[in-house]
Amino acid sequence: MSVRTGSSSLLFIPLWIPLLLAAVPTGLLWRADRRAARREHAGHCPHCGYDRTGLATTAKCPECGRG
């Protein structure tokens, strides 16, 4: 909704719109971070989820080649 006052206009934006625009990406990033932490804690590769049981902690993942 906009209101015209003299030579300028005001634009009113409900507060839930910017809140939603900030909350959705934040929630998705938080979920991805929690998933990676859970996999790593369970002995899985944080990137692809491959079970790293029996591998050295410094060894690269044989499935994806990362950490």
C-alpha positions as CSV (number, residue, x, y, z in Angstrom):
1,M,0.0,0.0,0.0
2,S,1.4,3.4,-0.8
3,V,0.3,6.9,0.4
4,R,1.0,10.1,-1.3
5,T,1.9,13.0,0.9
6,G,2.6,16.2,-1.0
7,S,5.5,15.7,-3.3
8,S,6.7,12.4,-1.9
9,S,5.1,9.0,-1.4
10,L,5.4,6.4,1.3
11,L,5.4,2.7,0.7
12,F,4.1,0.4,3.5
13,I,5.5,-3.1,3.5
14,P,4.2,-5.6,6.1
15,L,6.9,-6.8,8.4
16,W,6.3,-10.4,7.7
17,I,7.5,-10.1,4.1
18,P,11.2,-9.1,4.9
19,L,11.1,-11.6,7.8
20,L,10.1,-14.4,5.5
21,L,12.7,-13.4,2.9
22,A,15.4,-13.7,5.6
23,A,14.0,-16.7,7.4
24,V,13.7,-19.1,4.4
25,P,17.4,-19.1,3.3
26,T,18.5,-19.0,7.0
27,G,16.4,-22.1,7.7
28,L,17.7,-24.0,4.7
29,L,21.3,-23.2,5.5
30,W,20.7,-24.2,9.1
31,R,19.2,-27.5,8.0
32,A,22.1,-28.3,5.7
33,D,24.6,-27.5,8.4
34,R,22.8,-29.7,11.0
35,R,22.6,-32.6,8.4
36,A,26.3,-32.4,7.7
37,A,27.2,-32.3,11.4
38,R,24.9,-35.3,12.1
39,R,26.6,-37.3,9.3
40,E,30.1,-36.4,10.4
41,H,29.3,-37.3,14.0
42,A,27.8,-40.7,12.9
43,G,31.1,-41.5,10.9
44,H,29.8,-40.5,7.5
45,C,31.2,-38.1,5.0
46,P,29.6,-34.7,5.6
47,H,29.4,-34.0,1.8
48,C,27.9,-37.2,0.3
49,G,26.9,-39.3,3.3
50,Y,29.2,-42.2,2.5
51,D,29.9,-44.4,5.6
52,R,33.6,-43.9,6.5
53,T,33.7,-46.6,9.2
54,G,37.2,-48.1,9.2
55,L,38.9,-45.2,7.3
56,A,41.5,-43.0,8.9
57,T,40.2,-39.6,10.0
58,T,42.6,-37.9,7.6
59,A,41.8,-40.1,4.6
60,K,39.7,-38.6,1.7
61,C,36.3,-40.0,1.1
62,P,36.5,-42.8,-1.6
63,E,33.0,-41.9,-2.9
64,C,33.3,-38.1,-3.5
65,G,37.0,-37.4,-2.9
66,R,36.5,-34.7,-0.3
67,G,37.1,-34.4,3.4
